[in-house]
Amino acid sequence: MKKQFGLGLALAAAPVAAQTQALPVQPISGTVLDVTAQGETRRTPDVATISAGVVTQAADAASAMRDNAARMDRVIAALKKAGVADRDVRTANISLSPQYRYANNEPPVITGYQASNTVTVRFRDIARSGTILDTLVATGANQINGPDLMLDQPATALDEARLDAMAKARARAELYAKAAGLRIKRILSISEASFDMPRPMPVMMRMDVAEAAPASKILPGEQALQVSVSVRFELE
């Protein structure tokens, strides 16, 4: 009985061992050519991210933080009233620091405290973002930085750039093969590195509107996305 049991285990294990065998690697008999190509696609950004904050100063730390919190509450309320969703507002930084007076040959003296609270705001309607920022300033925000313009869903654009990169790599490989009197036999490997091209500095403008107060305006412009691929060809 023990021998039969051992044989059953051996037979049961045989298919598993067969499944784990590595496939044979095809030898390279021709010339190897490495090509790197960049594909590109362009889109108009549809999301703007801007940091807005409140900086306050007071003689003591508690007063600085209390005043800051009150003003930031008004800023957050203004964002919600403008239709900005909770998921699009995130606290970026809260800080409190002493303010010093410096004099020659004297130790610094604390003259007060400065409190700062900054939130990162994502605007999904870029056309309205300038007007909302003006509202924030009117309700207490006194520190604004940005915008950072981007695509909310870049996957489709990046796929277009990938196709463009592969087409360029193939065309370049065919050019080299023809010049050498060879032809492409197969692709041995493909590797990718995707990245955004350096974005032009976004512009926040103030535009005068007839019979109305000046309003800030953000111009989205155009963003280029690139994908770089390295392809190894075998020529024959």
Secondary structure, DSSP 8 states (H G I E B T S, - for coil): -HHHHHHHHHHHHHHHHHHT---------SEEEEEEEEEEEEE---EEEEEEEEEEEESSHHHHHHHHHHHHHHHHHHHHHTT--GGGEEEEEEEEEEEEEEETTEEEEEEEEEEEEEEEEEES-HHHHHHHHHHHHHHT--EEEEEEEE-S--HHHHHHHHHHHHHHHHHHHHHHHHHTT--EEEEEEEEEEEEE------EEEEE--TTS--EEEEE---EEEEEEEEEEEEE-
